[in-house]
Amino acid sequence: MRKGDTVVVLDGDVLVHDMWKSRFSEHSSEVSVRYFTQGLDVVDFITSLNKGKE
């Protein structure tokens, strides 16, 4: 990971999200972490990022 990166976590289990939140807590000032439970929400998120680059 590099400073400014966005990490996407996709899992239907909120407990898994909590585990990743704990893992990324020490990097919270360096990276943005987005949590999703639905694959289509991730696709929408990535699509919205790409639209900003057009």
C-alpha positions as CSV (number, residue, x, y, z in Angstrom):
1,M,0.0,0.0,0.0
2,R,1.0,3.5,-0.7
3,K,-0.1,6.7,0.9
4,G,-3.3,7.9,-0.7
5,D,-4.4,4.5,-1.9
6,T,-8.0,3.3,-1.4
7,V,-8.5,-0.2,-0.1
8,V,-11.8,-2.0,-0.9
9,V,-13.0,-4.7,1.4
10,L,-15.9,-6.9,0.0
11,D,-17.4,-9.4,2.3
12,G,-20.9,-10.3,3.4
13,D,-19.8,-10.9,7.0
14,V,-19.7,-7.7,9.1
15,L,-17.3,-9.5,11.5
16,V,-14.8,-9.8,8.7
17,H,-15.2,-6.0,8.2
18,D,-14.4,-5.5,11.9
19,M,-11.2,-7.6,11.5
20,W,-10.0,-5.5,8.6
21,K,-10.9,-2.3,10.4
22,S,-8.6,-3.4,13.2
23,R,-5.9,-4.3,10.8
24,F,-6.0,-1.0,8.9
25,S,-6.5,1.2,12.0
26,E,-2.8,2.0,12.1
27,H,-2.8,3.1,8.5
28,S,-6.0,5.2,8.7
29,S,-4.1,8.5,8.1
30,E,-2.4,7.0,5.0
31,V,-5.1,5.1,3.2
32,S,-8.8,5.2,2.7
33,V,-10.6,2.0,3.4
34,R,-14.1,1.3,2.0
35,Y,-16.3,-1.6,3.1
36,F,-18.9,-3.3,1.1
37,T,-21.2,-6.3,1.5
38,Q,-22.5,-6.4,-2.1
39,G,-20.4,-6.8,-5.2
40,L,-22.5,-4.5,-7.3
41,D,-21.9,-1.7,-4.8
42,V,-18.2,-2.2,-5.3
43,V,-18.7,-2.0,-9.1
44,D,-20.6,1.3,-8.7
45,F,-17.9,2.7,-6.4
46,I,-15.1,1.9,-8.8
47,T,-17.2,3.2,-11.7
48,S,-17.7,6.5,-9.9
49,L,-13.9,6.8,-9.4
50,N,-13.3,6.2,-13.1
51,K,-15.9,8.9,-14.0
52,G,-13.9,11.4,-12.1
53,K,-10.9,10.7,-14.3
54,E,-12.7,11.4,-17.6
